[in-house]
Amino acid sequence: MDDRLKAGETIGLMAMQVMGGGMISQLTHRQQHHHLTNTHVWSWDGRWVYYDIRSDADGAVFDGPRIERVNTKTSEVEVVYEASHGACVGVATASPTEDRLVFIHGPEDPTSDWNYSASHRRGVVMCPGQASSVQNLDARDIVDPFTPGALRGGSHVHVFDDEGQWVSFTYEDHVLAMEPTGGQKNQRNVGVSIPHQPVSVPSTHPRNHEGAFWSVLATRTHDRPEPGSDQICKAYEDAWVAKKKGQVPSGKTSAKALAFLGDVVIETDSMQRGGAALGAQEHLRKTVPELFVVDLPVDCSVAGSEPLQGTATTRPAPPVGTVQRRLTRTTDRPYPGVATDVRHWPRSKPDGSEVCFLMRDDHGVIQLWSVPPDGGSLKQITRGKESVASAFTIHPGGNHAACVMGNSVCEVDLSDGRVVTLAEGGEQFRCLPFAVVYSPDGSRVAFGGAVSSGDKSCNQVFVVDSTAD
């Protein structure tokens, strides 16, 4: 069957339109959901697209038994990894430099006191077709004294950097989650795993395990951030910042940098639009998500004034030389904060000159914005009446972004905000807001579409040609 279709042609009950002469391919057809991660779903050579098969349409239930990939030319499907012993897997991302991937792995032999949760998951790295290559990305040690280079909880949404070496993730801490009143709070943070050395841990708990990478937290949060300060109570939705040509980010001692969202706290006379209440007893305080960057040292194995691995009552700490910086200050705007009701991750331009993100304009419309990673003025890119409705990625050339607006996959010219429709949905086809991802060469965009057939709708994987030069 030829899965290529031109504008106005149909597959089953689905009709799609293509603007600008592009071509659309529906790659998957089985009556199950196919979930793309928000970035790095393409193999390094553009031949495959990776996905998982969680059973619900939104991917909120982590119950996928395997990771699969589909060939972008033949639509051949391969099982890349199948979990065992009751474990589930999902959220796969690929290395941009070699045939390697990383994904979330839930616990084997789950029990009532140790089942899948934010603090009970890990990363697994592997090379497709090589069973012997399967390794835990991050080590875990949940018994005091803890092990430097190992985590004490769960890692999530693992993404390789542009060199295919370091891996970022978000993290929550099992040790502190189990003792909510005995020490610091368990708060979401951002971490990195680096190929510094494998990490071995003692067999003091059945859920301890070794890891192939050295893992540390990169961000620092506070239980009670000072209102109006740059202190945050949550770090999340991270993305690598590309190195500027000819230099490393932010000084000679910085190896790499991550952009992320951080929740600051403000005091207000009344609850304004945006943010979230911290509690009834603090009704005059609210959180506001702002954009941050953290500069990472060349050597992430050296502790600062606090131990990398944390203590029984304190969170793991970033390595010495880590610098956390705030890029946006939006608390006085009519709609404060980065737009988090559309879940997205900031994205760096390939030359490292700007970090793009979503924020409402003064009329409440979610637009694409950018800011230099070293600090500077915010630039509004899109100015339409319809909100950006999805996560987005940036073209390898750095001049375009792909996203969903309304029920269409669109391409945005980052120089002038001009929007071109690549694929338009209809009654029996809906563009999903989760992933719109450029291929490594920028010629195609992978995205998810909910295809209806009778009374059943399944998330399928599509690719469409880019109009970018």
C-alpha positions as CSV (number, residue, x, y, z in Angstrom):
1,M,0.0,0.0,0.0
2,D,1.3,3.5,-0.9
3,D,1.0,5.6,2.2
4,R,2.0,8.8,0.3
5,L,-0.9,11.1,-0.4
6,K,-1.3,14.4,-2.1
7,A,-3.6,17.3,-1.2
8,G,-7.2,16.2,-1.1
9,E,-6.5,12.5,-1.4
10,T,-7.8,10.1,1.3
11,I,-6.7,7.1,3.3
12,G,-9.8,5.3,4.5
13,L,-12.0,8.0,6.1
14,M,-9.2,10.5,6.4
15,A,-8.7,13.6,4.2
16,M,-5.8,15.9,4.5
17,Q,-4.6,19.0,2.7
18,V,-1.0,20.1,2.0
19,M,0.0,23.7,1.5
20,G,3.1,24.8,-0.3
21,G,3.4,21.6,-2.3
22,G,4.4,19.3,0.6
23,M,3.7,15.6,0.8
24,I,2.2,13.8,3.8
25,S,2.8,10.1,4.7
26,Q,0.8,8.2,7.3
27,L,3.4,5.8,8.7
28,T,1.4,3.7,11.2
29,H,-2.0,2.1,10.8
30,R,-2.5,-0.4,13.6
31,Q,-5.6,0.1,15.8
32,Q,-3.6,1.2,18.8
33,H,-2.1,4.5,20.0
34,H,1.3,5.6,18.9
35,H,3.0,8.2,21.2
36,L,5.8,10.5,19.9
37,T,8.1,12.2,22.4
38,N,8.3,16.0,22.1
39,T,11.8,15.9,20.5
40,H,14.5,13.6,19.1
41,V,12.0,11.0,17.7
42,W,14.0,10.5,14.5
43,S,17.0,8.2,14.2
44,W,20.2,10.1,13.4
45,D,20.0,9.2,9.7
46,G,16.3,10.0,9.3
47,R,15.4,6.4,8.4
48,W,13.2,5.7,11.5
49,V,10.8,7.4,13.9
50,Y,10.6,6.1,17.4
51,Y,7.4,5.9,19.5
52,D,5.8,4.0,22.4
53,I,2.3,2.4,22.7
54,R,0.8,3.6,25.9
55,S,-2.9,2.7,25.8
56,D,-4.6,6.0,26.4
57,A,-4.9,8.9,23.9
58,D,-3.2,11.5,26.0
59,G,-0.4,9.2,27.1
60,A,-1.1,9.9,30.8
61,V,-1.3,6.2,31.7
62,F,2.2,4.7,31.7
63,D,1.4,1.2,30.6
64,G,3.3,0.7,27.4
65,P,4.9,-2.8,27.1
66,R,7.4,-1.9,24.3
67,I,9.3,0.7,22.3
68,E,8.8,0.5,18.5
69,R,10.1,2.3,15.5
70,V,8.6,2.8,12.0
71,N,10.6,3.1,8.8
72,T,10.0,6.5,7.1
73,K,10.2,5.0,3.6
74,T,8.6,1.6,3.8
75,S,6.3,2.0,7.0
76,E,7.9,-1.3,8.3
77,V,7.5,-1.5,12.0
78,E,10.2,-3.0,14.3
79,V,10.0,-3.8,18.0
80,V,13.1,-2.1,19.5
81,Y,12.6,-3.1,23.1
82,E,10.0,-5.2,25.0
83,A,9.7,-4.9,28.8
84,S,9.4,-7.9,31.0
85,H,8.5,-8.8,34.6
86,G,5.6,-6.4,34.7
87,A,7.6,-3.3,33.8
88,C,6.4,-0.7,31.3
89,V,8.4,1.6,29.1
90,G,7.8,4.8,27.1
91,V,9.0,8.3,26.0
92,A,11.8,7.2,23.7
93,T,14.3,9.7,22.2
94,A,17.2,9.0,19.9
95,S,20.8,10.1,19.7
96,P,21.5,12.7,17.0
97,T,24.9,11.1,16.2
98,E,24.5,7.3,16.2
99,D,22.0,4.5,16.3
100,R,21.2,4.7,20.0
101,L,18.1,5.6,22.1
102,V,17.1,6.3,25.7
103,F,13.7,5.9,27.3
104,I,11.8,5.7,30.6
105,H,11.7,2.3,32.2
106,G,9.3,1.5,35.0
107,P,10.0,-1.0,37.8
108,E,10.1,-4.7,37.3
109,D,8.0,-6.8,39.5
110,P,6.0,-3.8,40.8
111,T,4.5,-4.0,44.3
112,S,2.0,-2.0,46.3
113,D,4.9,0.0,47.8
114,W,7.1,0.2,44.7
115,N,5.2,0.7,41.5
116,Y,5.5,3.2,38.7
117,S,5.6,6.8,39.9
118,A,7.7,10.0,39.4
119,S,10.3,8.8,41.9
120,H,10.2,5.1,40.8
121,R,11.5,5.1,37.2
122,R,14.8,5.2,35.5
123,G,16.4,5.8,32.1
124,V,17.6,2.9,29.9
125,V,20.0,3.3,27.0
126,M,20.5,0.9,24.1
127,C,21.4,0.4,20.5
128,P,18.6,-1.1,18.4
129,G,19.2,-4.7,17.4
130,Q,21.9,-5.2,20.1
131,A,20.3,-6.9,23.2
132,S,23.7,-6.8,25.0
133,S,23.7,-3.0,24.7
134,V,20.8,-2.5,27.1
135,Q,22.0,-0.5,30.2
136,N,20.5,1.5,33.0
137,L,21.4,5.1,32.3
138,D,21.2,6.4,35.9
139,A,22.2,4.4,39.0
140,R,20.0,4.4,42.1
141,D,20.9,4.2,45.7
142,I,18.1,4.9,48.2
143,V,19.9,3.9,51.5
144,D,22.0,6.3,53.5
145,P,25.0,6.8,53.0
146,F,24.2,7.5,49.4
147,T,26.5,7.1,46.4
148,P,27.9,10.1,44.5
149,G,26.9,9.8,40.8
150,A,23.8,7.8,41.7
151,L,20.2,9.2,42.1
152,R,17.8,8.4,44.9
153,G,14.6,8.4,42.9
154,G,13.2,8.6,39.4
155,S,14.3,10.2,36.1
156,H,12.0,11.2,33.2
157,V,12.1,12.5,29.6
158,H,15.7,11.8,28.8
159,V,17.2,13.7,25.9
160,F,20.7,13.5,24.3
161,D,22.6,16.7,23.7
162,D,23.6,17.7,20.2
163,E,26.8,15.7,20.4
164,G,25.0,12.6,21.6
165,Q,27.1,12.4,24.8
166,W,25.3,14.0,27.8
167,V,21.6,13.2,28.6
168,S,19.2,15.6,30.4
169,F,16.2,14.5,32.5
170,T,13.7,15.7,35.1
171,Y,13.9,14.1,38.5
172,E,12.0,13.4,41.7
173,D,13.4,12.0,44.9
174,H,12.2,8.8,46.6
175,V,14.0,9.4,49.9
176,L,12.4,12.8,50.5
177,A,9.0,11.7,49.2
178,M,8.9,9.0,51.8
179,E,9.7,11.5,54.6
180,P,7.6,14.5,53.8
181,T,8.0,16.1,57.2
182,G,11.5,15.1,58.2
183,G,13.6,17.2,55.8
184,Q,13.5,19.2,52.6
185,K,10.6,18.7,50.2
186,N,10.7,16.4,47.2
187,Q,10.6,18.8,44.3
188,R,10.9,18.3,40.6
189,N,14.4,19.2,39.4
190,V,16.5,18.9,36.2
191,G,19.5,16.7,36.1
192,V,22.2,15.4,33.7
193,S,23.8,12.0,33.1
194,I,27.3,12.1,31.6
195,P,29.6,9.3,30.3
196,H,32.1,10.1,33.1
197,Q,32.3,6.6,34.5
198,P,29.9,3.8,35.4
199,V,28.4,4.0,38.9
200,S,28.2,1.0,41.2
201,V,26.1,1.0,44.3
202,P,25.8,-1.3,47.3
203,S,23.1,-4.0,47.4
204,T,21.5,-2.5,50.5
205,H,18.0,-2.3,48.9
206,P,16.4,-4.5,46.3
207,R,15.5,-1.4,44.2
208,N,19.1,-0.2,44.1
209,H,20.8,-0.6,40.7
210,E,24.0,0.3,38.8
211,G,24.1,2.9,36.0
212,A,26.3,3.3,32.9
213,F,26.4,7.1,33.3
214,W,27.3,9.5,36.2
215,S,24.1,11.4,37.2
216,V,23.7,14.6,39.1
217,L,21.1,17.3,39.6
218,A,21.7,20.5,37.6
219,T,19.2,22.8,39.2
220,R,18.6,24.1,42.7
221,T,15.1,24.6,44.2
222,H,13.9,25.9,47.5
223,D,11.2,24.8,49.9
224,R,10.0,28.3,50.4
225,P,11.3,30.7,47.8
226,E,11.7,34.3,48.8
227,P,8.8,36.2,47.1
228,G,10.1,38.4,44.3
229,S,13.5,36.6,44.1
230,D,15.0,34.3,41.5
231,Q,14.6,31.3,43.9
232,I,12.3,28.6,42.5
233,C,10.3,25.7,43.9
234,K,10.2,23.6,40.7
235,A,12.5,23.1,37.7
236,Y,11.0,21.3,34.7
237,E,10.6,21.1,30.9
238,D,14.3,21.3,30.1
239,A,16.1,21.6,26.7
240,W,19.8,21.8,25.7
241,V,21.1,25.2,24.7
242,A,23.4,24.9,21.6
243,K,26.9,26.2,21.9
244,K,27.5,29.5,20.1
245,K,29.9,29.1,17.3
246,G,33.5,29.6,18.3
247,Q,32.9,29.5,22.1
248,V,31.3,27.6,24.9
249,P,28.2,29.1,26.6
250,S,28.8,31.7,29.3
251,G,32.5,31.4,29.9
252,K,35.5,29.1,29.7
253,T,34.5,26.9,32.6
254,S,31.1,26.1,31.2
255,A,30.8,22.9,29.2
256,K,27.1,22.9,28.3
257,A,23.9,24.7,29.2
258,L,20.2,23.8,29.7
259,A,17.2,26.0,29.4
260,F,14.2,25.1,31.6
261,L,11.1,26.4,33.3
262,G,11.3,27.4,36.9
263,D,8.5,28.4,39.2
264,V,9.2,31.7,41.1
265,V,6.9,33.0,43.9
266,I,5.4,36.5,44.0
267,E,3.1,38.2,46.5
268,T,-0.1,39.8,45.2
269,D,-3.0,41.7,46.7
270,S,-5.4,39.5,44.7
271,M,-5.1,36.3,42.7
272,Q,-4.2,37.4,39.2
273,R,-4.4,35.5,36.0
274,G,-1.8,32.8,35.5
275,G,0.3,30.8,38.1
276,A,-1.1,28.5,40.8
277,A,-2.0,29.1,44.4
278,L,0.5,27.7,46.9
279,G,-2.2,27.0,49.6
280,A,-5.0,28.5,51.5
281,Q,-2.8,29.8,54.3
282,E,-0.7,31.6,51.6
283,H,-3.5,33.0,49.5
284,L,-1.5,36.1,48.8
285,R,1.3,34.2,47.1
286,K,1.4,32.4,43.8
287,T,3.9,30.7,41.6
288,V,4.8,32.1,38.1
289,P,6.7,30.0,35.6
290,E,9.7,31.8,34.2
291,L,12.5,30.8,31.8
292,F,15.9,29.9,33.2
293,V,19.2,28.7,32.0
294,V,21.7,26.6,34.0
295,D,25.4,26.6,32.9
296,L,27.1,23.3,33.6
297,P,30.7,22.9,34.5
298,V,33.1,20.8,32.5
299,D,33.5,18.4,35.4
300,C,30.2,17.4,37.0
301,S,31.8,15.0,39.4
302,V,33.1,17.6,41.9
303,A,30.8,18.6,44.8
304,G,30.4,22.1,46.0
305,S,29.5,23.0,49.6
306,E,26.8,20.3,49.6
307,P,27.1,16.6,48.6
308,L,26.1,15.7,45.1
309,Q,24.2,12.7,46.4
310,G,22.3,14.7,49.1
311,T,21.6,13.4,52.6
312,A,18.7,11.7,54.3
313,T,17.1,15.1,54.8
314,T,18.4,17.2,51.9
315,R,18.1,17.1,48.2
316,P,21.0,16.2,46.0
317,A,23.0,19.3,45.1
318,P,24.5,20.5,41.7
319,P,28.2,20.2,41.2
320,V,30.6,23.1,41.9
321,G,30.6,25.7,39.1
322,T,27.0,25.3,38.2
323,V,25.3,28.7,37.6
324,Q,21.6,29.1,37.5
325,R,20.3,32.2,35.7
326,R,16.8,33.7,35.1
327,L,16.1,34.9,31.6
328,T,12.5,36.2,31.8
329,R,10.8,38.6,34.2
330,T,7.1,38.5,33.3
331,T,5.3,39.0,36.7
332,D,4.1,42.5,35.8
333,R,2.6,41.5,32.5
334,P,-1.2,41.2,32.0
335,Y,-0.7,37.5,31.7
336,P,2.3,36.6,33.8
337,G,4.6,33.7,33.1
338,V,5.6,31.3,30.4
339,A,2.5,29.6,28.9
340,T,2.3,26.2,30.7
341,D,-1.3,25.3,29.8
342,V,0.1,24.3,26.5
343,R,2.8,21.8,27.6
344,H,6.0,22.6,25.8
345,W,9.8,22.7,26.2
346,P,11.9,25.7,25.4
347,R,14.1,25.2,22.3
348,S,17.5,26.7,21.4
349,K,18.3,27.8,17.9
350,P,21.1,25.6,16.5
351,D,23.6,28.5,16.6
352,G,22.9,29.2,20.3
353,S,21.8,32.8,19.7
354,E,18.2,32.5,21.0
355,V,16.0,30.3,23.2
356,C,12.4,30.1,22.0
357,F,9.3,29.5,24.2
358,L,5.6,30.1,24.5
359,M,4.0,33.0,26.3
360,R,0.7,34.9,26.1
361,D,0.5,38.3,24.5
362,D,-1.4,41.2,26.1
363,H,-4.6,39.8,24.6
364,G,-4.2,36.3,26.0
365,V,-3.1,34.6,22.8
366,I,-0.3,32.1,23.2
367,Q,2.6,33.3,20.9
368,L,6.1,32.1,20.1
369,W,8.8,34.3,21.7
370,S,12.6,34.2,22.0
371,V,15.3,35.6,24.2
372,P,19.1,35.4,24.1
373,P,20.5,32.7,26.4
374,D,22.9,35.2,27.9
375,G,20.1,37.5,28.8
376,G,18.4,40.4,26.9
377,S,15.1,41.7,25.6
378,L,12.2,39.4,24.8
379,K,11.2,39.2,21.1
380,Q,7.7,38.3,20.0
381,I,7.8,36.1,16.9
382,T,4.2,35.2,16.1
383,R,1.4,37.8,16.2
384,G,-1.7,35.9,15.0
385,K,-5.1,35.6,16.6
386,E,-4.8,31.9,17.0
387,S,-2.7,30.4,19.8
388,V,0.2,28.1,19.3
389,A,-1.4,24.8,20.6
390,S,1.5,22.4,21.0
391,A,5.1,21.7,21.8
392,F,7.4,22.8,19.0
393,T,10.8,22.1,17.5
394,I,13.2,24.3,15.5
395,H,14.5,23.5,12.0
396,P,18.2,22.5,11.9
397,G,18.8,25.7,9.8
398,G,17.6,27.8,12.7
399,N,15.1,29.9,10.8
400,H,11.8,28.0,11.2
401,A,9.8,26.3,13.9
402,A,7.1,23.6,13.6
403,C,4.0,23.5,15.8
404,V,0.3,23.0,15.9
405,M,-2.1,25.9,15.5
406,G,-5.8,25.1,15.7
407,N,-6.1,21.8,13.9
408,S,-3.2,22.3,11.6
409,V,0.5,21.5,11.6
410,C,2.2,24.8,10.8
411,E,5.7,26.1,10.1
412,V,6.7,29.5,11.5
413,D,9.4,31.8,9.9
414,L,11.3,32.9,13.0
415,S,12.5,36.1,11.2
416,D,9.1,37.6,10.6
417,G,6.5,35.3,12.2
418,R,4.9,34.3,8.9
419,V,3.0,31.0,9.3
420,V,2.5,28.4,6.6
421,T,0.2,25.4,7.0
422,L,1.8,22.0,6.3
423,A,-1.0,19.7,7.2
424,E,-4.6,20.5,8.0
425,G,-7.0,18.2,10.0
426,G,-10.7,17.7,9.6
427,E,-13.6,15.9,11.1
428,Q,-11.9,12.4,11.0
429,F,-8.4,13.6,11.5
430,R,-7.1,15.7,14.4
431,C,-3.6,17.1,14.7
432,L,-2.3,16.2,18.2
433,P,-0.6,18.8,20.4
434,F,2.2,16.6,21.8
435,A,5.0,16.4,19.3
436,V,5.9,18.2,16.0
437,V,9.5,17.2,15.3
438,Y,11.9,18.0,12.5
439,S,14.0,15.3,10.8
440,P,17.7,15.6,11.2
441,D,18.1,17.2,7.8
442,G,15.1,19.4,8.2
443,S,13.3,18.2,5.1
444,R,10.4,16.5,7.0
445,V,8.3,16.9,10.2
446,A,7.0,14.0,12.2
447,F,3.7,14.6,14.1
448,G,0.9,12.7,15.7
449,G,-2.7,12.6,14.3
450,A,-5.8,11.1,15.9
451,V,-7.5,9.2,13.1
452,S,-11.2,8.2,13.5
453,S,-12.6,5.1,12.0
454,G,-16.1,4.3,13.0
455,D,-16.4,4.9,16.7
456,K,-12.7,4.3,17.4
457,S,-9.9,6.9,17.2
458,C,-6.2,6.0,17.4
459,N,-3.1,8.2,17.5
460,Q,-1.0,7.5,14.4
461,V,2.4,8.7,13.2
462,F,2.6,11.0,10.2
463,V,5.4,12.9,8.4
464,V,5.0,15.9,6.2
465,D,7.4,17.8,4.0
466,S,8.9,21.0,5.4
467,T,8.7,24.2,3.3
468,A,11.9,25.6,4.9
469,D,14.9,26.1,2.7
